[in-house]
Amino acid sequence: MNPEIIGYAAATLSVSAFVPQVWKVIKTRETEGMSTPMWMLETTGFIMWVAYGISIGAWPIIVPNALCGLFSAFILVMNVVSHRTKHKIADTLDPAA
């Protein structure tokens, strides 16, 4: 099997894994029980993967890790902002909720 196919499949799965969690946070506005230190580490890790990808010029590392980093940072922000701010952000992203 072509290693690039495995890489693209892994990247697709990694990015896709964040979508349900992000959507749940937007819909429910709930982050209770989510560990802030874990999301801080996760976000930092993705930033470092992006930096590494840039340093070696590897787009298959840069793109999915940048997307995962954005999703992770979103969850981190939603985890630390006030209840009122959390609702404002979620209402902006999904006014129907």
C-alpha positions as CSV (number, residue, x, y, z in Angstrom):
1,M,0.0,0.0,0.0
2,N,1.2,3.5,-0.8
3,P,2.4,5.2,2.4
4,E,0.9,8.5,1.2
5,I,-2.6,6.9,1.1
6,I,-2.1,5.8,4.7
7,G,-1.0,9.3,5.7
8,Y,-4.0,11.0,4.1
9,A,-6.4,8.5,5.6
10,A,-4.8,9.0,9.0
11,A,-5.1,12.8,8.6
12,T,-8.7,12.6,7.5
13,L,-9.6,10.4,10.5
14,S,-7.7,12.7,13.0
15,V,-9.4,15.8,11.8
16,S,-12.8,14.0,11.6
17,A,-12.5,12.8,15.2
18,F,-12.7,16.4,16.4
19,V,-15.8,17.4,14.5
20,P,-18.4,15.6,16.7
21,Q,-16.8,17.0,19.9
22,V,-16.7,20.6,18.6
23,W,-20.3,20.3,17.3
24,K,-21.4,18.9,20.7
25,V,-19.8,21.9,22.5
26,I,-21.5,24.3,20.1
27,K,-24.9,22.6,20.4
28,T,-24.9,22.0,24.2
29,R,-22.7,24.9,25.3
30,E,-21.3,22.4,27.9
31,T,-17.7,21.7,28.6
32,E,-18.1,20.5,32.2
33,G,-15.9,17.6,32.9
34,M,-13.4,18.6,30.2
35,S,-9.9,18.9,31.5
36,T,-8.4,22.4,30.8
37,P,-4.8,21.2,31.2
38,M,-5.4,18.4,28.7
39,W,-6.7,20.8,26.1
40,M,-3.8,23.1,26.7
41,L,-1.4,20.3,26.1
42,E,-3.3,19.1,23.1
43,T,-3.4,22.5,21.5
44,T,0.3,23.1,22.2
45,G,1.1,19.6,20.7
46,F,-0.7,20.5,17.5
47,I,1.1,23.8,17.3
48,M,4.4,22.0,17.6
49,W,3.4,19.5,14.9
50,V,2.6,22.4,12.6
51,A,5.9,24.0,13.3
52,Y,7.7,20.7,12.7
53,G,5.7,20.2,9.4
54,I,6.7,23.7,8.3
55,S,10.4,23.1,9.1
56,I,10.5,20.0,6.9
57,G,8.0,21.4,4.3
58,A,5.5,18.6,4.8
59,W,2.0,19.7,3.9
60,P,0.4,16.4,5.0
61,I,1.7,17.2,8.5
62,I,0.9,20.9,8.4
63,V,-2.7,20.9,7.2
64,P,-4.3,18.2,9.4
65,N,-2.5,19.4,12.5
66,A,-3.4,23.0,11.8
67,L,-7.1,22.0,11.6
68,C,-6.9,19.8,14.7
69,G,-5.1,22.6,16.4
70,L,-7.9,25.0,15.6
71,F,-10.6,22.6,16.8
72,S,-8.5,21.9,20.0
73,A,-8.0,25.6,20.6
74,F,-11.8,26.2,20.1
75,I,-12.6,23.6,22.8
76,L,-10.0,25.1,25.1
77,V,-11.4,28.5,24.7
78,M,-15.0,27.3,25.3
79,N,-13.7,25.5,28.4
80,V,-12.2,28.6,30.0
81,V,-14.5,31.5,29.0
82,S,-17.5,32.5,31.1
83,H,-20.9,31.0,30.6
84,R,-22.2,34.1,29.0
85,T,-19.3,34.3,26.5
86,K,-19.6,30.6,25.7
87,H,-23.3,31.2,24.7
88,K,-22.4,34.2,22.6
89,I,-19.7,32.2,20.7
90,A,-22.0,29.3,20.2
91,D,-24.9,31.5,19.2
92,T,-22.7,33.1,16.5
93,L,-21.7,29.7,15.2
94,D,-25.1,28.1,15.4
95,P,-27.9,30.7,15.7
96,A,-30.6,28.0,15.5
97,A,-29.5,26.2,18.7
